[in-house]
Amino acid sequence: MITLISGGGSMDTRTPDTHPVLGFVAATREALKDVADANPVFMTTGQKAQALVELTALESQVAELRLRVTAADDVAEETGTRDVAAWVAHRTRQDTAASRADARLATALDREHPHLAAGLREGSVSLAQARVIAHALAELPADLGAELRARAEEALVGYAAHHAPGDLRRLGRRILACVDPDAADEHEARLLEDAERTARERTKLSLRRRGDGTTRISGLLPDAAAHRLATYLESFTNPRKDTGGTATAGVGSYSRRLGQAFVQLLETIDPRRLPLHGGDATTMFVVAHLDQLTKDLGVAEIVGGGTISAGEARRLACNAHLVPAVLGGASEVLDLGRRRRLYTAAQRRALLLRDRTCRAEGCDIPGTWAEAHHWVAWAAGGATDLANGTLLCHLHHHRAHDAAWSAERLPNGDVRYARRR
């Protein structure tokens, strides 16, 4: 039985021939009753791992089916609703904005992205990954040919087998380099400059006293400035320090001026006056090729913070201490062999530029929070060299020295842990 609401609001209940989609829904809901009381505690670890992976794939497949039905929409027309997103949001008690995002994705999958739809249907692409890929494809130049657009889609769907949504988002910004290298740098630089211009125009900061001894801070900052703020704040988390200050209220255009002043303050803070962070003074790394910096439209990268335009990198260079990506200058020795047990600040910079995050498989703890680990222990004859070093977060560093765990170094440099039996 299904129930439809006509334009006049009356209830129309009919029993149509069973459609395969409705048959699947009924069978699945019936099958779920069989496991309603099943307790996962009694599953083996291997069974739990298998179930988690397969249930995630199943969720993707069900989501694709739901989006396919959404794209083949005539529900709104029959019910007098504004659109299918509004109807679904009302009838299923979902957030309207999320429902509209689903409707847009459903339309894109149905009309523009057959490879992405197939990946979602097969369970090899998650719904979160599909959203990121669809957004990346929408950002491609409008004049890009159908063949190159299809190649970009196929490449991103292939990357989904090995990359989480965050990584896919970064890959998506550079996917044009895979299909049209000549246009990639200029296109990405234009996107970045547009985004940075919008960020500067929207920058603001508001400080509102709550009357209970606390002040609520709300603001909107450019990504590069926000990453700088996060870098500075993180330097105080170990050891944790409490700082006090005063605040004044600000609204309207004053908020924008206050936000711009806050950005200027961040850019003039002397990192040498901040606590040591992971064995090094608090430093923001900007990586760029020389030819990119000299271009009008070039691209640079903030380690751990995304990409910026070459123009923004040049501006930062005017009033910031830059650390070159090619380390070892000023007689800094990066490979110390057996002469030192602990990694130097210069070596940690090199490790951060290479590893970016904790290298434990699947861990995304930032490299600035991580610890330098000797793959072959120094006490066992291991050298304090970059080839023998890797960044591991506090948890995975302890695990590397725990006899209850084995650690395997994968070809890509990641570390895979397994509990010893």
Buried (B, 14 or more C-beta within 10 A) or exposed (E): EEEEBEEEEEEEEEEEEEEEEEEEBEEEEEEEEEEEEEEEEEEEEEEEEEEEEEEEBEEBBBBBBBBBBBBEBEBBEBBEBEBBBBBBBBEEEEEEEEBBEBBBBBBBBBEBBEBBBBBBBEBBBBBBBBBBBBBBBEBBBEEBEEEBBBBBBBBBBBBBEEBBBEBBBBBBBBBBBBBBEEBBBBBBBEBBBEBBEEBBEEBBBBBBEEEEEEBEEEBBBBBBBBBBBBBBEBBBEEEEEEEEEEEEEBEEEBBBBBBBEBBEEBBEBEBEEBEEBBBBBBBBBBBBBEEBBEBEBBBBBBBBBBBBBBBBBBBBBEEBEEBEBEBBEEEEEBBBEEEEEEBBBBBBBBBBBBBBBBBBEEBEBBBBBBBBBBBEEBEEEBBBBBEBBBBBBEEBBEBBEEEEBEBEEEEEEBBEBEEEE
